[in-house]
């Protein structure tokens, strides 16, 4: 059995004159990531490894999640292949994971992450929102064989907010 927890970076700010990779999170993004990570804490599968895109917005989201989930920073690896917007690099990355990992958590970007959720999961997701989280389980013992899994959980900020 293999499990991936897919987390799209939190809402980022466009108000600064910085490169795409350097864009910071907005206050709303920080609040949404806080909400989702705390809701996930009692439901999560402890990850064997955590991988993040090197982009500031993904890495900042990742650090916030790891702090709230009490997951060691020692499990974090920055992965250039997750700075992908189409999905092919992410698929290749996942299929080449070390088979010793049973549960992995990845932080990255759309449209790649919405595509990944729809390619591998059994629940259609129109758009994985910022700070959105999806857990997909696979009935296989090797990452190279992941094809069609079961969407075990979705957690989106809008579903956790109350008026």
C-alpha positions as CSV (number, residue, x, y, z in Angstrom):
1,X,0.0,0.0,0.0
2,X,1.3,3.5,-0.9
3,X,-0.3,6.8,0.1
4,X,0.3,10.3,-1.2
5,X,-0.9,13.5,0.5
6,X,-1.1,16.2,-2.1
7,X,-1.1,19.8,-0.8
8,X,-1.4,22.8,-3.1
9,X,0.5,25.9,-1.8
10,X,-1.5,28.5,0.2
11,X,-2.7,31.7,-1.5
12,X,0.2,33.9,-2.6
13,X,0.7,37.6,-2.9
14,X,1.2,39.4,-6.1
15,X,1.9,42.8,-4.5
16,X,5.7,42.4,-4.5
17,X,8.0,42.8,-7.5
18,X,9.6,39.4,-7.2
19,X,10.1,36.4,-9.4
20,X,7.5,33.7,-9.5
21,X,9.6,31.4,-7.3
22,X,10.0,34.1,-4.7
23,X,6.3,35.1,-4.3
24,X,5.3,35.1,-0.6
25,X,2.1,34.0,1.0
26,X,-0.8,36.4,1.7
27,X,-2.4,36.6,5.1
28,X,-5.4,34.7,3.8
29,X,-3.1,32.0,2.6
30,X,-1.4,31.7,6.0
31,X,-4.9,31.5,7.7
32,X,-6.2,28.9,5.3
33,X,-3.1,26.7,5.6
34,X,-3.4,27.0,9.4
35,X,-7.0,25.9,9.2
36,X,-6.4,22.9,6.9
37,X,-3.2,21.7,8.7
38,X,-5.0,21.8,12.1
39,X,-8.0,19.9,10.7
40,X,-5.7,17.3,9.2
41,X,-3.7,16.7,12.3
42,X,-5.9,14.0,13.8
43,X,-6.6,12.3,10.5
44,X,-3.1,12.3,8.9
45,X,-1.0,9.3,8.0
46,X,2.4,10.0,9.5
47,X,4.6,10.6,6.4
48,X,7.9,8.7,5.8
49,X,9.0,11.7,3.7
50,X,7.9,15.2,2.8
51,X,8.8,16.8,-0.5
52,X,8.2,20.5,-1.5
53,X,8.7,22.6,-4.6
54,X,11.5,25.1,-4.0
55,X,9.1,28.0,-4.7
56,X,8.7,30.3,-1.6
57,X,4.9,29.9,-1.5
58,X,5.1,26.1,-1.5
59,X,8.0,25.8,1.0
60,X,6.3,28.3,3.3
61,X,3.1,26.3,3.2
62,X,5.1,23.1,3.8
63,X,6.8,24.6,6.9
64,X,3.5,25.7,8.4
65,X,2.0,22.3,7.9
66,X,5.0,20.5,9.4
67,X,5.0,22.7,12.4
68,X,1.2,22.2,13.0
69,X,1.4,18.5,12.3
70,X,4.5,18.1,14.5
71,X,6.4,16.4,11.7
72,X,10.2,16.6,11.8
73,X,11.9,19.0,9.4
74,X,14.4,16.2,8.9
75,X,11.8,14.5,6.7
76,X,11.7,17.4,4.3
77,X,13.4,17.4,0.9
78,X,13.2,20.2,-1.6
79,X,12.4,18.8,-5.0
80,X,12.8,20.8,-8.2
81,X,10.5,18.4,-10.1
82,X,7.6,19.7,-8.0
83,X,8.0,23.2,-9.4
84,X,5.8,21.9,-12.3
85,X,2.5,23.3,-13.6
86,X,1.6,20.6,-16.1
87,X,2.0,17.5,-14.1
88,X,4.4,15.3,-16.1
89,X,7.4,16.0,-13.9
90,X,5.3,15.3,-10.7
91,X,4.1,12.0,-12.2
92,X,7.7,11.0,-13.0
93,X,8.8,12.1,-9.6
94,X,6.2,10.0,-7.9
95,X,6.8,6.9,-10.0
96,X,10.5,7.1,-9.1
97,X,10.1,7.4,-5.3
98,X,12.0,5.0,-3.1
99,X,9.8,1.9,-2.4
100,X,10.8,2.1,1.3
101,X,8.4,5.1,1.5
102,X,4.9,4.0,2.1
103,X,3.4,7.5,2.9
104,X,4.6,10.7,1.3
105,X,3.4,14.3,1.4
106,X,4.1,16.6,-1.5
107,X,3.7,20.4,-1.7
108,X,3.4,22.1,-5.1
109,X,1.4,23.9,-7.7
110,X,-1.6,23.9,-10.0
111,X,-2.5,22.9,-12.6
112,X,-0.2,20.0,-12.0
113,X,-1.8,19.1,-8.6
114,X,-5.4,19.2,-9.8
115,X,-4.3,16.9,-12.7
116,X,-2.5,14.5,-10.4
117,X,-5.6,14.2,-8.2
118,X,-7.8,13.4,-11.2
119,X,-5.3,11.1,-12.9
120,X,-4.6,9.0,-9.8
121,X,-7.7,9.5,-7.6
122,X,-11.3,8.2,-8.0
123,X,-13.0,11.4,-7.1
124,X,-13.1,14.2,-9.7
125,X,-11.8,17.5,-8.4
126,X,-12.6,20.5,-10.6
127,X,-9.9,22.7,-9.1
128,X,-7.6,21.9,-6.1
129,X,-7.9,25.2,-4.2
130,X,-4.9,26.9,-2.5
131,X,-4.2,25.1,0.8
132,X,-6.3,22.2,-0.5
133,X,-5.3,18.7,0.6
134,X,-6.0,15.4,-1.0
135,X,-5.0,11.9,0.2
136,X,-4.8,9.1,-2.4
137,X,-4.1,5.4,-1.6
138,X,-2.8,2.8,-4.0
139,X,-3.0,-0.9,-3.7
140,X,0.6,-1.6,-4.7
141,X,4.0,-2.1,-3.1
142,X,6.0,-0.2,-5.7
143,X,5.7,3.5,-6.7
144,X,6.5,2.8,-10.4
145,X,3.2,0.8,-10.5
146,X,0.9,3.5,-9.2
147,X,-2.0,4.0,-11.7
148,X,-5.4,4.4,-10.3
149,X,-5.9,4.9,-6.6
150,X,-8.7,5.7,-4.1
151,X,-9.2,9.3,-3.0
152,X,-9.4,8.8,0.8
153,X,-9.8,12.4,1.9
154,X,-10.2,15.9,0.7
155,X,-9.8,19.0,2.9
156,X,-10.4,22.4,1.4
157,X,-10.4,25.7,3.3
158,X,-13.9,26.6,2.1
159,X,-15.3,23.4,3.8
160,X,-13.7,24.4,7.1
161,X,-14.9,28.0,7.3
162,X,-18.0,29.1,9.1
163,X,-20.0,32.2,8.4
